[in-house]
Amino acid sequence: MSIHKTAIIDKGVELDVNVEVGPYAEIRGDTQIGKNTIIESKAIVGSRNAKVVIGQGNFIGHSAVIGGFPQDKKFGGEYSELFIGDNNQIREFSSVHVGTSHGGGRTNVGNDNLLMSYSHVAHDVQIGNDVILGSVSQCAGHVVLEDKVTVSGMVGLSQHIRLGKFSYIGGHSAVNKDVLPFTIAEGSWAVMRATNKIGLQRSGFSAEEIEMINRATRFITKGGRTLKEAIELIQTECGSSEHIKYILDFINESERGLAR
């Protein structure tokens, strides 16, 4: 364990083996940090009346703020939580806030994610695994980013929206509705424009799987069909693979509507 002499660590903090804490970093409150995690200089981790749990092998960059209070007028200082998994990179000047009582009480960040510099993860956000959040991109409260989502730089995500697995958001976009899995969306307001074929190829999807996903995507995004008409075509023309079922389930579960 390597803790710089200028670091400030509260008595209730639990540090596992081989944790590194840099100069002027501050670790507060009921906070647990897993082994082999690095906290760089001037980072602030944890807060009053909140539980922050950080797994192993994480990197928290210079001046990041992890576990700050929600930027929500309804928040009254009640007990809340932030859980971060393993092997994440949370780069310099990024912020990740704890949850709120009206949003489930917990913000979750999974494993193997990259949160680039100046990115923001607000209260009650749910981030899966292998997600990239580009520099200066901002997640409002209650946003869901499923596994393998890529958000480019300078993107704004409105509250309560959901980005499906393997979706890709183009830079400088503003997103205020749900984005289907496997699709590329961009614009202000963003709309789904194509299938994320390159991302699927890189992830090992077969040509046949990509073709069926692309067909389903085009039924929704092209041709001016109603959503009901698109769903009927998908059900009759795109087979019954787990990927097609996932797309249909995503549509049926959407509360904000689709970005189309």
Beta strands, then each sheet from edge to edge (+ up, - down):
strand 1: 2-3
strand 2: 8-9
strand 3: 14-15
strand 4: 20-21
strand 5: 26-27
strand 6: 30-33
strand 7: 38-39
strand 8: 44-45
strand 9: 50-54
strand 10: 59-60
strand 11: 65-68
strand 12: 80-84
strand 13: 89-90
strand 14: 95-97
strand 15: 106-109
strand 16: 114-115
strand 17: 120-121
strand 18: 126-127
strand 19: 132-133
strand 20: 138-139
strand 21: 144-145
strand 22: 150-151
strand 23: 156-157
strand 24: 162-163
strand 25: 168-169
strand 26: 174-175
strand 27: 183-187
strand 28: 190-195
sheet 1: 1+ 4+ 7+ 10+ 13+ 16+ 19+ 22+ 25+ 27+ 28-
sheet 2: 2+ 5+ 8+ 11+ 14+ 17+ 20+ 23+ 26+
sheet 3: 3+ 6+ 9+ 12+ 15+ 18+ 21+ 24+
end
